[in-house]
Amino acid sequence: MGLLLDIGLVIAAIIVVFIFVAIGMFNGFIQKRNRVQDAWAQIDVQLKRRYDLIPNLVSTVKGYRDFEKSTLVQVTAMRAQLVSGSVQDKAQANNMLSQALKSIFAVSENYPDLKASASFQQLQTTLEDTEDKISFVRTSYNDYVLDYNNAIQQFPGNMFASTFNFQKQDFFTAPDDEKEPVNVDFGDQGGPSGNDSPAPAKAPKAPKAPKSPKNAKPAAPSS
């Protein structure tokens, strides 16, 4: 009887320890996931802020320069993806839109009236401030995602994570092939610059002189 009692106490102790470990891991997963969700909420606020500002910027720029329809469709499509789709969809749209905005602000240097416009300056400042906030929060978000993913994928956390249905979270980063600058076409900007002049063509090889027939007049020398 004493041996059975000891075995029963050991088993009971193991079960109690297991329950406490499970509760601790569960609460730890909840805390880590809440940090991820809180950081994502801050990113989402800035994405929605950018979403609301884009139409005003496009309308302001169109008053100074006619845009191609394809460019407007492209910017509108990227804007729509800021508030829809998965984390990766939003990350890709944000990255592409950032490159497009940089192109718009760079081209504005060619239009003094546009650059001096108070509304354009305010929009540019606000959009750049929004981009800075997204970049800042993105770092924290990705750190929290890494910490959370490690916790649910490493042993023994992965055993409890699968039991409690904790899912892996995506990082807010764009694929490498989406990090190339977006080609925003503003039409002809007035001819190529000095650095864009085409390279001189190579001189063709002189053809072999044909045998001249008898009594043929000599060819006139080239000027």
C-alpha positions, 0 to 999 in steps of 0.5 A: 500500500505504501508503494502504491501511495508513493506512486500515486503521489508522484503521478499527482505531482507530475499532473499538477506540474504539467497543469502549471506549465500549461497555464504558464505557457498559455498565458505567455502565448497570450501576452506575446500575441497581444503585443503583436496585435497591439503593434499591428493596430498601430501600423494599421492606423497609419496605413488608413491615414495614408489611405485617406491622404492619397486622393488629396495628393493625386488631385493636387498633382493632377492640377499641375500635370496630366497623369496617364490613366495607367498611373492613376489606376496603379496608384489607386490599386495600391491604395486599395490594398492598404486596407484589405488583404493579408499582412503581406498584401498590405506590406507589398502595397505599402512598399510599392506606394512608398516608392511611387510617392518618392517619385512624385515628390522628386518630380515636383522639383521640376514644378516650382508652383507645385512645390510652393503650394501650401496644400502640397507641402502639407500633404508631403509633410504628412505623408512623410511623417506617416511613412516614418511612423510606419517604419518605426512601428514596423520594427517593433512589430517584427520583433514581437512577431519573431518572439511570438513565432519562436515561442510557439515553434520551439519545444516544448512550446510547439506542443502546447501551441498546437493544442491551443491553436496558436497560429504563426504570424507574418512579418510586415516585410515585402519580398525582394522583388517588390522592393524595386522602385515603381515606375511612375510615368509622368510623360515627356519631361522635356528631352534627355539630360546631358547624362542621358545622351545616346552613345555614338554609333560605331562606324561601319566597316568600309565595304570592299571596292568593286571592280570597276568596269572599263570606261567607267567614270571614277566615283566622286569623293565623299564629302 
